[in-house]
Amino acid sequence: MEPSVEDQRTLTDYALINGLIMRDPQGGVQIAPFTVYGTPFPKDCFHRALNVQTYFNELIHRVATNKNFLHNSLSVTVKHDSFTKKLLDLHLQFGADKPMLGLFRSDYMVNSSKTSISGVLRQIELNTISASFGCLIGKLINLRNATRDILRCDEVEIPANDSCLGLCRGLLDAVKYYETSHKSSNTAILFVVRDIDSNVFDQRLLELGIKSLDDSGSRRRVFRVTFNDVTKSGVLTNRKLVYKGREISVVYYRCGYDPNDYPTDSDWDARSMMEASFAINCPSIGYHLAGTKKVQQVLSCDGVLERLLDDPVKISAIRQTFAKMWSLDDPDSGILAEILERPLDFVLKPQREGGGNNLYGDAMVAVIRSTPSSQLSEFVAMERIYPPTHPNYIVRPGSAIQPADVVSELGIFGVILGRGTEVVVNREVGWLMRSKDVSYDDGGVAAGVAVLDTPILY
């Protein structure tokens, strides 16, 4: 049913009341973009994604703790990717046997298939750093439940989702592990953030959740800091990280995945200080590197999972989600000729997070033609996924509701805490769904392309 102007006012008001909000470019508040209705998503694909998450958590942990595998996988990439090389250098220095916390999100699309009515689940990427919107998605669920009657919607059950709670518990699990190991108490948490971030309220909800869940009896302090703040006010005392007089147990990165997050050497020095400390980094530098596109491509090669995991059930479940991927390290492999011949069947991916970095169609062809073959190793190629489209309506700040044919992406959140071969916590903790107009190739919510959504399972 097409929403009315009055429906838009109601949805906007309810979004603001519920806290479904983001920071606008002027520093004010605006609604986070979302769909008016839920979007159909295959039930079997949804549950398969949930069920395989703990296997992926374990796989990333095995990769991060296998220094030889990680460095061999990235050895060619770092010759032409200076950012990944700096991260790998940090891993050489500090990727030792210390506890690691991962708050991951594995993203999937359903690839339309002639042999399956519901389509085939395909992993797009696995985000190991700054996996966002785990808290704001709960605000959209609240809005859906509050406006169902107003929008004259049929009763549709939204799958249970406690992603914000699960992520908060993961951070507190790491705090408790640190305090027990170091016989400390009343430690604080660092949230490493940018000066300006449109998604600040998703982060703030994590802060509030930590404080409401903490049962230690102490007033758990969460410091929001930039790399520059850490340089100015952070110190290492016998490898214990201290910030403004408080011992830090956990460092949680909501930035640091983009080269622009390190404009000066002092920013890298701050990252080095935190990695060198006893504080549990989320993610550790090993987890960060394990989430690169190159590692994702290497994992998809025949026989690689068997080198990292022992359980054939886990191996099979993971492999069934893989999209086809190709290395561009070997100019004689023939894949470049295939891409140039059939550009609509491929995506070119650099080693970057944050959305909006992938190359498609003419832009992809132009980069391949203009880049020396020896330098294409900083990219990997993936088969292009063509998900089914569904009609919906999109609410954006400052504009009228727009009808759109949308494609959807499902994210599953996971928490893992481990040290060496020991895994202390391994959980799947909820989901995120985002949709975008089918006319857009790439881009997330923060980039202004995708919008928050909820699944209608069928």
Secondary structure by P-SEA (a helix, b strand, c coil): ccccaaaaaaaaaaaaaacccccccccbbbbcbbbcbbbbbbaaaaaaaaaaaaaaaaaaaaaaacaaaaaaaacccccccaaaaaaaaaaaccccccbbbbbbbbbbbbccccccccbbbbbccccccccccccaaaaaaaaaaacccccccccccccccaaaaaaaaaaaaaaaaaaaaacccbbbbbbcccccccaaaaaaaaaaaaaaaccccccbbbbbccaaaaaccccccccccccccccccbbbbcccccccccccaaaaaaaaaaaaccccccccaaaaaaacaaaaaaaacccccccccccaaaaaaaaaaccbbbbccccccaaaaaaaacccccccccccccccccccaaaaaaaaaaccccccccbbbbcccccbbbbbccccccccbbbbbccbbbbbbbbbbbccccccccccccbbbbbccccccccccccccbbbbccccc
